[in-house]
Amino acid sequence: MLVFFLVFCYSVFMLDYKFIIENMADVKANITNRFMKADVESVAVLYNKRTELTTSLQSLQQKRNANADAMKGKLSQEERNVLIEEGKKLKEEIAVMETELAAAETQLITEARKIPNMAHPQAPVGKEEKDNFEVKRVGQPPKFDFEPVDHVKLGVDLDIIDFDSATKVSGTKFYYLKNEGVFLELGLVRYALDILQKKGFTPFITPDIAKEEIIEGIGFNPRGAESNIYSLQDEGTCLVGTAEITLGGYYQNNILTREMLPLRMAGLSHCFRREAGAAGQFSKGLYRVHQFTKLEMFVFCLPEDSEKHHEELRIIEEEIFEGLNIPFRVVDTCTGDLGAPAYRKWDLEAWMPGRNGGEWGEVTSTSNCTDYQARRLNVRFKDTDGKNKFVHMLNGTAIAVSRAIIAILENFQQADGSIKLPQALVPYCGFEVIKKK
């Protein structure tokens, strides 16, 4: 069992460790730019310790094998007794060494997992959303001849969203969708799903629960006060915060053929997020909730193609929101807002007239995580040279329904309080206008 454990760890982490040790200055700078904490020196020390212990263990194993071979020869009883004692001593030393090596390996993995992916050289260095770099704008914010209101008032007045009953039943940051609100959610999902299916994405409805090892492999923290994930007590599982987790874990410990790549997947799931500490006007209503529906894109591809696929995911997100006639801008996400797995991330921010008198609010994002997640989940492909190499993994939001609803209600509100739907949604919803009851 220990041998399998060590072989697995070597195959998944060895190259990553070498990169860390050979590029310590760059790795440290990247950690600083991301405003994260990780001990690179500790990883180097533990890596060297593991190497030394492995060498020592292999030496003891060779001596044990030599001892076993010697026992097969013609020996006197006295010679046999000496070899028996020597074999017992070697067995004890090997057991101790294996325990030490396993402990060192566990420590090494624990420390190495704190180190984030390297950031793209062009990713803007910064800590917060204000440090993101705007790349483009699409569409013009609407001009109203009346005072626009936010989606909370619109949803309640139209009787399509009920926050108060959800708070009574489930707690704060939950909501009921009612009446046309139900068809609006279903219509948004089907609208986006049809676009993705035409682009070669395989549709999935994914589990809402994943094992902690999968969540850790994707790069989320499933435990502790800082975790944004709901853990299920004594189960070793969690509610997923995104279908990125379940789609990314689909090929864990698999070796794919080169011909299979790229794999394009579209996963529909509920998303559950603790949103600890998230408060204030920018978290109002549907913007930051504990449960929502999301259609997620996921791609497994060849390393040399990942930047191309990242661009494609962003273009698809733009197509979805441009088709809804919702004004948005694209931003290149700063290093402090990337999260540990992402090499580069694009955000789409829709214009939200009810947000602090009119502001941009994130509605989708797409990340190129290079081989960061693949190493942790051990997802590889057999290359033309016969070697197994790590795939690159990318994700992107097609539709986060709750935030898309915000943008639709606030941008398409009418003077009488009704909502005129984007024309692209009418065939999916079956009505053009949401009116007061």
Secondary structure, DSSP 4 states (H G I P E B T S, - for coil): -HHHHHHHHHHHHHHHHHHHHHTHHHHHHHHHHTT----HHHHHHHHHHHHHHHHHHHHHHHHHHHHHHHHTS---HHHHHHHHHHHHHHHHHHHHHHHHHHHHHHHHHHHHTTSPPPPPTTSPP-SSGGG-EEEEEES-----SS----HHHHHHHTTSEEHHHHHHHT-TT--EE-THHHHHHHHHHHHHHHHHHHTTPEEEE--SEEEHHHHHHHT---SSTT--SPEETTTTEEE-S-HHHHHHTTTTT-EEEGGGPSEEEEEEEEEE---TT--SGGGTTTTS-SEEEEEEEEEEE-GGGHHHHHHHHHHHHHHHHHHTT--EEEEE--GGGS-SS-SEEEEEEEEETTSTTSEEEEEEEEEE-TTHHHHHHT-EEE-TTS-EEEPEEEEEEEEEHHHHHHHHHHHSB-TTS-EE--GGGHHHHS-SEE---
